[in-house]
Amino acid sequence: MQLKLKNFAQLNVKEGALVLEWRNHASVAAFMKQKNITKTEHLNFMESLKHDTSKEYFLVFANAIPIGVIDFIEIVRGFSCEFGIYQSPFLKGYGEILMQKVLDYAFNVLKVKELRACAFNANTKAIDLYLRFGFEITKRDARMCYFNRGDEAK
């Protein structure tokens, strides 16, 4: 399977609209901190990424088919970042492939030593996925579960 990352700053109009559709789909939005975003907010955000080196967002393609989104925020190259991940709400079974791409990009391109994530406690699929990929729970509150993984877990 050939995987390709396309930076949000390089997406065409159709790809940008697809990402917005996925992002606002009930099955994805349910696990986002901001439940719904407008087209204007989305376009402004994508434009802001062209000038913000602390964030990188990618549409992920498998054999030229868009399968999901991975993102990295609070990037301190060579040190740490936090990631986010979601697959197309119209597909199943790509979570592990997307997670592998997250790890590869974070540790081999960004060269971070520490990778962080958080998930709503109700998002048991994400929690199970992170644990399967060597993340440890560092904190849990009434709403969220927080994770950490160092590059030595490779």
C-alpha positions as CSV (number, residue, x, y, z in Angstrom):
1,M,0.0,0.0,0.0
2,Q,1.4,3.4,-1.1
3,L,0.8,6.1,1.5
4,K,1.1,9.8,0.7
5,L,0.8,12.8,3.0
6,K,-0.6,16.1,1.5
7,N,-0.1,19.2,3.7
8,F,-3.4,21.1,4.4
9,A,-1.6,24.2,3.0
10,Q,-1.4,22.4,-0.4
11,L,-4.9,21.0,-0.6
12,N,-7.0,21.9,-3.6
13,V,-10.6,23.2,-3.1
14,K,-12.1,19.7,-3.5
15,E,-9.8,18.2,-0.9
16,G,-10.3,21.0,1.5
17,A,-14.1,20.6,1.2
18,L,-13.7,16.8,1.8
19,V,-11.7,17.4,5.0
20,L,-14.4,19.9,6.2
21,E,-17.1,17.3,5.5
22,W,-15.2,14.6,7.4
23,R,-14.4,16.9,10.3
24,N,-18.0,17.9,10.8
25,H,-19.4,14.4,10.3
26,A,-21.2,13.3,13.5
27,S,-18.9,10.3,14.1
28,V,-15.8,12.5,13.9
29,A,-17.1,15.7,15.5
30,A,-18.3,13.8,18.5
31,F,-14.7,13.3,19.6
32,M,-13.5,16.9,18.8
33,K,-13.1,19.7,21.3
34,Q,-14.9,22.0,18.9
35,K,-17.9,20.1,17.7
36,N,-18.6,21.9,14.4
37,I,-16.7,24.4,12.3
38,T,-17.9,26.7,9.6
39,K,-16.5,26.8,6.1
40,T,-15.0,30.3,6.9
41,E,-13.3,29.0,10.0
42,H,-11.9,26.0,8.1
43,L,-10.6,28.1,5.2
44,N,-9.0,30.6,7.7
45,F,-7.4,27.8,9.6
46,M,-6.0,26.2,6.5
47,E,-4.6,29.5,5.4
48,S,-3.0,30.1,8.9
49,L,-1.1,26.8,8.6
50,K,1.0,28.3,5.8
51,H,2.7,30.6,8.4
52,D,2.6,28.5,11.6
53,T,5.6,26.2,12.1
54,S,4.2,24.9,15.4
55,K,1.5,22.9,13.5
56,E,1.4,20.5,10.6
57,Y,-1.9,18.9,9.2
58,F,-2.0,16.3,6.5
59,L,-4.6,14.5,4.4
60,V,-3.4,10.9,4.1
61,F,-3.9,9.0,0.9
62,A,-3.6,5.2,0.5
63,N,-3.1,4.2,-3.2
64,A,-4.4,7.7,-4.2
65,I,-7.6,7.3,-2.0
66,P,-8.0,9.8,0.9
67,I,-8.3,7.8,4.1
68,G,-7.9,10.2,6.9
69,V,-6.2,13.1,8.6
70,I,-3.2,13.3,10.9
71,D,-1.9,16.4,12.6
72,F,0.9,17.6,14.8
73,I,0.6,20.6,17.1
74,E,2.8,22.3,19.7
75,I,5.8,21.1,17.6
76,V,9.2,21.6,19.1
77,R,11.4,19.8,16.5
78,G,13.8,17.4,18.2
79,F,11.9,17.5,21.4
80,S,8.1,16.9,21.4
81,C,4.7,17.4,19.9
82,E,1.1,16.4,20.3
83,F,-0.8,14.5,17.5
84,G,-4.3,14.1,16.4
85,I,-5.8,11.5,14.1
86,Y,-9.1,10.6,12.4
87,Q,-10.1,8.4,9.5
88,S,-12.7,9.1,6.9
89,P,-16.1,8.5,8.5
90,F,-17.0,6.5,5.4
91,L,-14.2,3.9,5.8
92,K,-13.2,1.3,8.3
93,G,-9.9,-0.4,9.3
94,Y,-7.4,2.4,8.6
95,G,-6.7,3.4,12.2
96,E,-3.5,1.3,12.5
97,I,-2.2,2.5,9.2
98,L,-2.8,6.1,10.2
99,M,-1.1,5.6,13.6
100,Q,1.9,4.0,12.0
101,K,2.2,7.1,9.7
102,V,1.9,9.3,12.8
103,L,4.8,7.5,14.5
104,D,6.9,7.5,11.4
105,Y,6.5,11.2,10.7
106,A,6.9,12.3,14.4
107,F,10.0,10.3,15.1
108,N,11.7,10.3,11.7
109,V,10.8,13.6,10.2
110,L,10.1,15.9,13.1
111,K,12.7,13.9,15.1
112,V,10.7,14.3,18.4
113,K,11.7,12.4,21.4
114,E,8.3,12.5,23.0
115,L,4.8,12.2,21.4
116,R,1.7,13.3,23.3
117,A,-2.0,12.8,22.6
118,C,-5.4,13.1,24.4
119,A,-8.7,11.5,23.8
120,F,-12.2,11.8,25.3
121,N,-12.8,9.0,27.8
122,A,-15.8,8.0,25.7
123,N,-13.5,7.5,22.6
124,T,-12.5,3.9,23.6
125,K,-11.4,3.1,20.0
126,A,-8.7,5.8,20.1
127,I,-7.7,4.9,23.7
128,D,-7.3,1.2,22.7
129,L,-5.3,2.2,19.5
130,Y,-2.9,4.4,21.5
131,L,-2.3,1.7,24.1
132,R,-1.7,-0.9,21.4
133,F,1.0,1.4,19.9
134,G,3.0,1.8,23.1
135,F,1.5,4.9,24.6
136,E,1.1,5.2,28.3
137,I,-1.7,7.0,30.1
138,T,-0.1,9.9,32.0
139,K,-3.3,11.4,33.4
140,R,-7.1,11.0,33.3
141,D,-9.7,13.4,34.4
142,A,-13.5,13.4,34.2
143,R,-13.4,14.2,30.5
144,M,-10.1,13.3,28.9
145,C,-7.4,10.7,28.9
146,Y,-3.8,11.9,28.3
147,F,-1.0,9.9,26.7
148,N,2.7,10.0,26.2
149,R,5.2,7.9,24.2
150,G,8.9,8.2,23.8
151,D,10.8,7.3,20.6
152,E,12.5,4.4,22.5
153,A,9.1,2.5,22.2
154,K,9.8,2.0,18.5
